[in-house]
């Protein structure tokens, strides 16, 4: 049976659960999270923290059935489900079904090892959709096969996840060689490995590239797991890793209609030091403006990351075929392409983005 201890000297209630787990719940936290302080339909907080004394005290505490029953010093009484308290122990992150784990890959991710699922399964089955989302999040890269010869087929798959992210290139974009391009993607030249739109305040999350035609000579797609590169850099050259994860540098995209700029660290970490995102795009990098005395070391680190990402030890390459769609985490996986000759055939990919928030929201809903 769950044991409860009222600790007035520390201002907290301590619970020892049946499985041995211990939770310590400060009095103010308990009052702030009184179930009566949330709207019954929207589940949004309606209680006002400024109306609660910082020194509010619990005067009675006991386990009553499957709930913790409390009485505060102002005679407010309330109950908290024990399973809710076990899941929300202060100091312990709430379990999140959208955090499925990350599996870094290097050259072991040969083309045949890339997770694959058919468009028909994703569109018709929530179980298949969830399996695909989990696989895509774990590896940061997947392939959808069996798309019909329809420009909107890839968009329909992306919309199974959530809203599309609109950028200055539109809700969707056509990756093909065209006259007067405003982006290197719209030329036939080779594209070095990069993440998209590092110049944006928030770069897009997941990118979808639906192959409508790829008949030209060349044009193979390149991918590199930026998380694997970063972790190896952290182990091999901690000083370089520290520079890339603490110093922000400018990125800029501009054409006749737009001039979008932002500063980014190449490597962004969570509070616990885990990798959160990679922002790396040498062809829209702004003019480096950090202090001159920092430039030699920074350039060395930046160049080292660039070299590592291009090393065959980190690369997977395949040529998308009509009816296939590459899906990847744009804030983790670097992508690029080989040059192609537009005189030898047509190469046309249609792309769109879905932000990480939409992706994770769909995973949570599917996991309920």
C-alpha positions as CSV (number, residue, x, y, z in Angstrom):
1,X,0.0,0.0,0.0
2,X,1.2,3.5,-0.8
3,X,2.7,5.2,2.3
4,X,2.3,8.9,2.9
5,X,4.4,11.2,5.1
6,X,3.6,14.8,5.8
7,X,6.8,16.7,6.3
8,X,6.0,20.2,7.6
9,X,9.7,21.1,8.1
10,X,10.5,20.7,4.4
11,X,7.1,21.8,3.2
12,X,6.3,18.7,1.3
13,X,4.3,15.4,1.2
14,X,6.4,12.3,0.5
15,X,4.8,9.2,-1.0
16,X,6.3,5.8,-1.2
17,X,4.5,3.8,-3.9
18,X,3.9,0.1,-4.0
19,X,6.7,-0.4,-6.4
20,X,9.2,1.3,-4.1
21,X,9.3,4.6,-6.0
22,X,9.4,7.7,-3.9
23,X,7.9,11.0,-4.8
24,X,8.4,14.3,-2.9
25,X,5.6,16.9,-3.6
26,X,6.1,20.4,-2.3
27,X,3.0,22.0,-0.7
28,X,2.9,24.9,-3.2
29,X,3.2,22.4,-6.1
30,X,0.3,20.4,-4.8
31,X,-1.9,23.5,-4.5
32,X,-0.8,24.8,-7.9
33,X,-1.9,21.4,-9.4
34,X,-5.1,21.0,-7.5
35,X,-7.4,19.1,-10.0
36,X,-10.1,21.6,-9.2
37,X,-7.9,24.3,-10.7
38,X,-8.2,22.9,-14.3
39,X,-11.1,23.3,-16.7
40,X,-13.1,20.0,-16.9
41,X,-13.4,20.1,-20.7
42,X,-10.2,21.8,-22.0
43,X,-8.0,20.6,-19.2
44,X,-6.3,24.0,-19.2
45,X,-5.2,25.6,-15.9
46,X,-7.8,28.2,-14.6
47,X,-6.4,28.6,-11.1
48,X,-4.3,31.8,-10.5
49,X,-1.0,31.2,-8.9
50,X,-0.8,34.8,-7.6
51,X,-3.8,34.0,-5.4
52,X,-1.9,31.2,-3.6
53,X,0.4,32.0,-0.8
54,X,4.0,31.0,-1.4
55,X,3.9,29.5,2.2
56,X,0.7,27.5,1.8
57,X,0.8,24.5,4.0
58,X,-0.8,21.1,4.1
59,X,-2.2,20.2,7.5
60,X,-3.7,16.8,6.8
61,X,-2.6,14.1,4.3
62,X,-3.7,10.5,3.8
63,X,-4.3,7.8,1.3
64,X,-7.9,7.2,0.6
65,X,-8.5,4.4,-1.8
66,X,-6.7,5.2,-5.0
67,X,-6.1,8.9,-4.2
68,X,-4.1,11.1,-1.9
69,X,-6.5,13.3,0.2
70,X,-5.2,16.6,1.4
71,X,-6.5,19.5,3.6
72,X,-4.7,22.8,3.3
73,X,-4.4,25.3,6.1
74,X,-7.2,27.5,4.6
75,X,-9.5,24.4,4.8
76,X,-9.4,23.7,1.1
77,X,-9.6,19.9,0.5
78,X,-8.7,18.1,-2.6
79,X,-7.8,14.6,-4.0
80,X,-5.1,13.5,-6.3
81,X,-5.2,10.2,-8.1
82,X,-2.2,8.1,-7.0
83,X,-1.4,7.0,-10.6
84,X,-1.3,10.6,-11.6
85,X,1.1,11.5,-8.8
86,X,3.3,8.5,-9.7
87,X,3.6,9.7,-13.3
88,X,4.3,13.3,-12.2
89,X,6.9,13.0,-9.5
90,X,8.8,16.3,-9.3
91,X,12.4,15.9,-10.5
92,X,11.4,13.2,-13.0
93,X,10.4,14.0,-16.6
94,X,7.0,12.9,-17.6
95,X,7.0,9.9,-19.9
96,X,6.5,11.1,-23.5
97,X,5.3,8.6,-26.1
98,X,6.7,10.9,-28.8
99,X,10.2,10.3,-27.5
100,X,10.9,6.9,-29.1
101,X,14.6,7.0,-28.9
102,X,17.3,7.9,-31.4
103,X,19.5,5.4,-33.2
104,X,22.5,7.0,-34.8
105,X,23.8,5.5,-38.0
106,X,26.9,5.7,-40.1
107,X,27.9,3.8,-43.2
108,X,26.1,0.8,-41.8
109,X,22.9,2.4,-43.0
110,X,23.1,1.1,-46.5
111,X,20.3,1.9,-48.9
112,X,18.6,-1.4,-48.2
113,X,18.6,-0.8,-44.5
114,X,16.7,2.5,-44.6
115,X,13.2,1.9,-43.0
116,X,10.6,1.5,-45.7
117,X,6.8,1.5,-45.8
118,X,4.2,1.7,-48.5
119,X,2.0,4.7,-49.0
120,X,-1.1,2.6,-49.1
121,X,-0.4,1.2,-45.6
122,X,0.3,4.6,-44.1
123,X,-2.9,6.1,-45.6
124,X,-5.1,3.2,-44.5
125,X,-3.8,2.1,-41.1
126,X,-3.1,4.0,-38.0
127,X,-0.9,1.2,-36.7
128,X,1.2,1.4,-39.9
129,X,1.3,5.2,-39.6
130,X,2.6,4.9,-36.0
131,X,5.2,2.3,-37.0
132,X,6.5,4.5,-39.7
133,X,6.6,7.6,-37.5
134,X,8.6,5.7,-34.8
135,X,11.0,4.3,-37.4
136,X,11.5,7.7,-39.0
137,X,12.1,9.4,-35.7
138,X,14.6,6.7,-34.5
139,X,16.7,6.8,-37.7
140,X,15.9,10.3,-38.9
141,X,15.4,8.9,-42.4
142,X,12.9,6.6,-44.1
143,X,11.5,5.8,-47.6
144,X,7.9,5.7,-48.6
145,X,7.2,3.4,-51.6
146,X,4.3,2.8,-54.0
147,X,3.2,6.4,-54.5
148,X,0.9,6.9,-57.5
149,X,1.9,9.1,-60.4
150,X,0.2,12.1,-58.9
151,X,2.0,15.3,-57.8
152,X,-0.2,15.4,-54.6
153,X,0.4,11.8,-53.5
154,X,3.4,12.7,-51.3
155,X,1.5,15.7,-49.8
156,X,-1.4,13.4,-48.9
157,X,1.0,11.1,-46.9
158,X,2.6,14.1,-45.2
159,X,-0.9,15.4,-44.2
160,X,-1.5,12.1,-42.4
161,X,0.8,13.6,-39.8
162,X,-0.4,17.2,-39.6
163,X,-0.3,20.6,-41.1
164,X,2.3,21.5,-43.7
165,X,4.8,24.2,-42.9
166,X,4.7,27.1,-45.3
167,X,8.0,28.9,-46.0
168,X,9.0,31.6,-48.4
169,X,9.2,28.8,-51.0
170,X,5.5,28.1,-50.5
171,X,3.6,25.2,-48.9
172,X,5.1,22.9,-51.4
173,X,8.2,23.3,-53.7
174,X,9.4,21.8,-56.9
175,X,13.0,20.6,-57.0
176,X,14.0,20.7,-60.6
177,X,16.3,22.6,-62.8
178,X,14.7,25.9,-63.9
179,X,15.7,29.2,-65.4
180,X,16.6,32.1,-63.1
181,X,16.8,30.0,-59.9
182,X,16.8,31.6,-56.5
183,X,18.1,28.5,-54.8
184,X,20.9,26.0,-55.7
185,X,18.3,23.2,-55.4
186,X,16.7,24.5,-58.6
187,X,19.9,24.0,-60.6
188,X,21.5,20.8,-61.9
189,X,24.8,21.3,-59.9
190,X,25.8,19.1,-57.0
191,X,24.4,20.1,-53.7
192,X,26.7,19.7,-50.7
193,X,25.3,18.0,-47.6
194,X,23.2,20.5,-45.6
195,X,20.1,21.1,-43.6
196,X,17.4,23.3,-45.1
197,X,16.5,26.8,-44.2
198,X,19.0,27.4,-41.4
199,X,18.3,31.1,-42.0
200,X,14.8,30.7,-40.6
201,X,14.0,31.6,-37.0
202,X,12.8,28.0,-36.7
203,X,14.1,25.7,-39.5
204,X,11.4,23.2,-40.7
205,X,11.3,19.8,-38.9
206,X,10.7,16.8,-41.2
207,X,11.1,17.1,-45.0
208,X,9.3,15.1,-47.6
209,X,10.8,14.7,-51.1
210,X,8.5,12.8,-53.5
211,X,10.2,11.7,-56.7
212,X,8.0,12.2,-59.7
213,X,10.8,11.6,-62.2
214,X,14.5,10.8,-62.1
215,X,15.5,9.9,-65.5
216,X,18.6,12.1,-65.9
217,X,22.1,10.9,-65.6
218,X,23.4,11.5,-62.1
219,X,21.2,13.0,-59.4
220,X,21.7,10.5,-56.6
221,X,20.6,11.5,-53.2
222,X,23.1,11.7,-50.3
223,X,22.3,11.5,-46.6
224,X,24.4,11.8,-43.5
225,X,23.3,11.5,-39.8
226,X,24.4,14.7,-38.3
227,X,23.8,13.3,-34.8
228,X,26.4,10.6,-35.5
229,X,28.9,13.1,-36.8
230,X,28.4,15.3,-33.8
231,X,28.7,12.5,-31.3
232,X,31.9,11.3,-32.9
233,X,33.2,14.9,-33.0
234,X,32.4,15.2,-29.3
235,X,34.5,12.1,-28.5
236,X,37.4,12.9,-30.9
237,X,37.7,16.6,-30.5
238,X,35.8,18.0,-27.5
239,X,37.2,21.5,-28.1
240,X,35.7,21.6,-31.6
241,X,32.4,20.3,-30.4
242,X,32.3,22.9,-27.7
243,X,32.8,25.7,-30.2
244,X,30.1,24.5,-32.6
245,X,27.7,24.0,-29.7
246,X,28.2,27.4,-28.0
247,X,28.9,29.9,-30.7
248,X,26.1,31.0,-33.0
249,X,26.9,32.1,-36.6
250,X,24.8,34.0,-39.2
251,X,22.7,32.4,-41.9
252,X,21.0,34.4,-44.7
253,X,18.7,33.7,-47.7
254,X,17.8,36.6,-49.9
255,X,16.3,37.1,-53.3
256,X,14.1,39.8,-54.9
257,X,11.3,39.4,-52.5
258,X,12.9,38.2,-49.2
259,X,15.8,38.7,-46.9
260,X,15.5,36.2,-44.0
261,X,18.3,36.0,-41.5
262,X,19.0,34.1,-38.3
263,X,21.8,33.1,-36.0
264,X,22.3,29.4,-35.2
265,X,24.7,27.1,-33.5
266,X,25.7,24.3,-35.8
267,X,25.0,21.9,-32.8
268,X,22.2,22.6,-30.4
269,X,22.0,20.7,-27.1
270,X,19.2,20.0,-24.6
271,X,19.6,21.1,-21.0
272,X,21.1,17.7,-20.2
273,X,23.7,17.9,-23.0
274,X,21.9,15.6,-25.4
275,X,21.8,16.5,-29.1
276,X,18.7,18.4,-30.0
277,X,19.3,19.6,-33.6
278,X,21.9,20.3,-36.3
279,X,21.9,23.5,-38.3
280,X,24.4,23.3,-41.1
281,X,24.2,24.9,-44.5
282,X,27.4,26.2,-46.0
283,X,25.8,27.7,-49.1
284,X,23.5,30.1,-47.2
285,X,26.0,30.7,-44.4
286,X,26.3,34.4,-43.7
287,X,29.6,36.3,-43.5
288,X,31.3,35.0,-40.3
289,X,31.2,37.9,-37.8
290,X,32.6,36.4,-34.6
291,X,35.6,38.0,-32.9
292,X,38.8,37.7,-35.1
293,X,40.7,35.9,-32.3
294,X,38.1,33.2,-32.2
295,X,38.0,32.6,-36.0
296,X,41.0,30.3,-36.4
297,X,39.7,27.8,-33.9
298,X,36.1,28.1,-35.1
299,X,37.0,27.7,-38.8
300,X,39.0,24.6,-37.9
301,X,36.0,23.1,-36.0
302,X,33.5,24.1,-38.7
303,X,35.7,22.6,-41.4
304,X,36.2,19.5,-39.4
305,X,32.4,18.9,-39.1
306,X,32.0,19.5,-42.8
307,X,34.7,17.0,-43.7
308,X,33.3,14.4,-41.3
309,X,29.8,14.7,-42.7
310,X,31.1,14.0,-46.2
311,X,33.3,11.1,-45.2
312,X,32.0,7.8,-46.8
313,X,32.0,6.4,-43.2
314,X,28.9,8.5,-42.6
315,X,27.2,8.5,-46.0
316,X,24.2,6.6,-47.4
317,X,23.4,7.2,-51.1
318,X,20.6,6.0,-53.4
319,X,18.9,7.3,-56.5
320,X,15.2,7.9,-55.8
321,X,12.9,6.3,-58.3
322,X,9.5,7.6,-59.5
323,X,6.9,6.7,-56.8
324,X,9.4,6.9,-53.9
325,X,9.6,9.6,-51.3
326,X,12.5,10.3,-48.9
327,X,11.4,11.5,-45.5
328,X,13.9,12.8,-43.0
329,X,14.5,15.0,-39.9
330,X,15.7,18.2,-41.4
331,X,17.2,19.3,-38.0
332,X,19.3,16.1,-37.7
333,X,20.0,14.5,-41.1
334,X,22.1,16.3,-43.7
335,X,21.0,15.8,-47.3
336,X,22.5,16.6,-50.7
337,X,22.7,15.3,-54.2
338,X,25.0,14.5,-57.0
339,X,25.1,16.8,-60.1
340,X,22.8,15.7,-62.9
341,X,22.6,16.4,-66.6
342,X,19.1,17.8,-67.5
343,X,19.8,17.0,-71.1
344,X,19.7,13.3,-70.4
345,X,16.2,13.2,-68.9
346,X,13.8,14.7,-66.5
347,X,14.5,15.0,-62.7
348,X,11.6,16.3,-60.7
349,X,11.0,16.0,-56.9
350,X,8.1,17.7,-55.1
351,X,8.8,18.7,-51.5
352,X,7.1,19.9,-48.3
353,X,7.7,20.1,-44.6
354,X,5.9,19.1,-41.4
355,X,7.3,20.6,-38.2
356,X,8.5,18.4,-35.4
357,X,5.7,19.6,-33.2
358,X,3.1,18.2,-35.6
359,X,5.1,15.0,-36.0
360,X,5.3,14.4,-32.2
361,X,1.7,15.4,-31.6
362,X,0.6,12.7,-34.0
363,X,2.8,10.1,-32.3
364,X,1.2,11.0,-28.9
365,X,-2.3,10.8,-30.2
366,X,-1.7,7.4,-31.9
367,X,-0.1,6.1,-28.7
368,X,-3.2,6.8,-26.5
